[in-house]
Amino acid sequence: MITVSVVNAHPFRRVPPRRAAVLVRSTLRAERISGAMVTVVMVDSRRIRRINRRYLAHDFVTDVISFPLERRPRLEGEVYVNLDRARSQAREYGVSVWNETVRLVVHGTLHLSGHEDRTRRGAARMRRRQEVLVDRLARTR
């Protein structure tokens, strides 16, 4: 069973919790993960910078951060999505805000499922997988 909780912690932007949960469940199922408990937290740039600084020792704003908490026997983790960056990146890339939000949720969920993008090869592999899923899921508005 896959359990997903969505928290809208952004001061004024909101993502429909059911839609975000569908994105996580669909991504995990595509990765052949059937047992998971994931929390997705929608935040602003200020909050994600604090999280990044405190837990990862990176003093900058980023678009998404994932924290895998357990992998066995069941995947557990948290994904923090910066809705401010989703908005600005959507403009930059010429896509809808929803499309970019889908991309960030999928990206964070792929990290939880074990994908890494620290090397060029890993990043390329993860990007290909991510874009296949984004193409499929961005239509689920």
C-alpha positions in Angstrom: 0.0 0.0 0.0 1.2 3.5 -0.8 0.2 6.2 1.6 0.8 9.9 0.6 0.2 12.9 2.7 0.4 16.4 1.2 0.9 19.5 3.2 0.4 23.0 1.7 2.9 25.0 3.8 3.4 27.8 1.3 2.0 31.1 2.6 -0.5 31.5 -0.3 0.1 29.1 -3.2 -1.7 25.7 -3.1 -1.5 22.4 -4.9 -4.6 20.2 -4.7 -3.5 17.4 -2.3 -5.3 14.6 -4.2 -3.5 15.6 -7.5 -0.1 15.7 -5.8 -0.8 12.3 -4.1 -1.7 10.8 -7.5 1.7 12.0 -8.9 3.6 10.3 -6.1 1.6 7.1 -6.3 1.9 6.9 -10.1 5.7 7.5 -10.0 6.2 4.9 -7.3 4.1 2.3 -9.1 6.1 3.1 -12.3 9.2 2.3 -10.3 7.6 -1.0 -9.1 7.3 0.1 -5.5 4.1 -1.1 -3.9 4.7 -0.2 -0.3 5.5 3.3 0.7 4.7 6.2 3.1 5.5 9.6 1.6 4.9 13.1 2.8 5.0 16.0 0.2 5.4 19.5 1.6 4.8 22.5 -0.6 7.0 25.4 0.6 8.3 28.7 -0.5 11.9 29.8 -1.3 12.6 31.0 2.2 11.7 27.8 3.9 13.4 25.5 1.4 16.6 27.5 1.9 16.4 27.0 5.6 15.9 23.3 5.2 18.8 23.1 2.7 21.1 25.0 5.0 20.1 23.1 8.2 20.0 19.5 6.9 22.3 19.5 3.8 24.7 22.4 4.7 23.9 24.1 1.4 23.1 27.8 1.8 21.0 28.4 -1.3 17.5 28.1 -2.6 16.7 25.0 -4.6 13.6 23.6 -6.3 13.1 20.3 -4.5 14.6 18.3 -1.7 14.0 14.7 -0.9 14.7 12.9 2.4 14.6 9.1 2.2 13.9 7.9 5.8 13.6 4.2 5.2 14.0 1.9 2.2 13.3 -1.5 3.7 10.9 -3.1 4.5 8.9 -0.2 3.2 9.9 3.0 1.5 9.4 6.1 3.7 10.4 9.6 2.9 9.6 13.3 2.5 9.7 15.6 -0.5 9.8 19.4 -0.2 8.7 21.2 -3.3 9.4 24.9 -3.7 6.4 26.4 -5.4 8.1 29.8 -5.9 10.8 28.0 -8.0 8.1 26.0 -9.8 6.5 29.2 -10.9 9.8 30.9 -12.0 11.1 27.8 -13.7 7.8 27.4 -15.6 8.2 30.9 -17.1 11.9 30.2 -17.8 11.2 26.8 -19.6 8.0 27.9 -21.3 5.7 25.4 -19.6 2.7 25.7 -17.3 3.2 26.0 -13.5 1.3 22.7 -13.2 3.8 21.0 -15.6 6.8 22.3 -13.6 5.2 21.3 -10.3 4.6 17.8 -11.7 8.3 17.7 -12.8 9.5 18.6 -9.2 7.2 16.1 -7.5 8.3 13.4 -9.9 11.9 14.3 -9.5 11.8 14.3 -5.7 9.9 11.0 -5.7 12.4 9.4 -8.1 15.1 10.4 -5.6 13.2 8.6 -2.8 13.0 5.5 -5.0 16.7 5.4 -5.4 17.6 7.4 -8.5 20.6 9.7 -8.2 21.8 12.6 -10.3 25.2 13.3 -8.9 27.0 12.0 -12.0 26.4 12.9 -15.6 25.3 9.4 -16.4 23.0 9.2 -13.4 21.6 12.6 -14.2 20.9 11.7 -17.8 19.3 8.4 -16.8 17.1 10.1 -14.2 16.2 13.0 -16.5 15.0 10.5 -19.2 12.9 8.6 -16.7 11.5 11.8 -15.2 10.5 13.2 -18.6 8.7 10.0 -19.6 6.7 10.2 -16.3 6.1 14.0 -16.6 4.7 13.6 -20.1 2.3 11.0 -18.9 1.3 12.7 -15.6 1.2 16.4 -16.5 -2.1 15.6 -18.4 -3.7 14.4 -15.1 -4.9 17.9 -14.2 
